Amino acid sequence: MNSLPWSGPDGAEAFDAVVAATDRMLGYPFVLRELAGHLGTGGVLVDYGCGPGRVAGQAARALGARVIGVDTSPEMLTLARRTAPEVAEYHLVADGRVDALPDGCADAVMCNHVLPSLPAEEVVLEVFAEIRRLLRPGGPVVLLTTDPACTGLDYVSLRVTGGGAALAPGEPLTVRLLRTDGSWQEVPNHAWPPAVLPGLLERAGFRGPRQHRPTVAEALPLADPALAAAHVWAAERAAPPLVVTTAFAG
């Protein structure tokens, strides 16, 4: 796990400095909207790969859910405990498993931008299997991913380099993420085209996978008005880069 892009103290601090404007416009509002349709107030939501906890905290406030954050990085969890105290619990993913959580403990799981850290199909299937273990039967998992084919465009806070439609699943590529100081940070990723995700989810015991590529027009009523007004979103309008995938535990 030390090879993960955001591992270690430096990785946690670097991740916390990412602006993520494109995600906050076209990604997270749609993840939360999807969860709201399947997660009642007081339900249990696991944020698998919670990072510094910002989205988990947002989910706790917006959905009224009991949110549990899990991550492979102890440093991320330390940061998350400071960043999002409204999250009920934080637990470490060790050897692919959250030992502190029992089977079927979650009414829903969200998993935002975790897949690019995974180098091979068998690793993706292991993550999906653990998510499936955590979910009650019929509970949804909502994935947020970046389409690796959206390369060469100047998104507000994201650049995909070395990507393209011809990349095989798991093939290396690089993304550049805007930081709060105005610099860009390069991050090694792996390509997981949206088209391969439904089949992988079904192999891991999920059913009814569906996908949605949010547009700027759809985002305007959902996103923070100040954020929406702060940028032109030209590349996001031309080729929306994010995909929300939802499937249900069989």
Secondary structure, DSSP 8 states (H G I E B T S, - for coil): -TTSTT-HHHHHHHHHTB--HHHHHHTHHHHHHHHHTT--TT-EEEEET-TTSHHHHHHHHHH--EEEEEES-HHHHHHHHHH-TTS-EEEE-BTTB-TTS-TT-BSEEEEES-GGG--SHHHHHHHHHHHHHHB-TT-EEEEEEE-TT--S---SSEEEES--TT--TT-EEEEEEEBTTS-EEEEEEE---GGGHHHHHHHTTEEEEEEE---HHHHTTTS-HHHHHH---HHHHHS--EEEEEEEE-
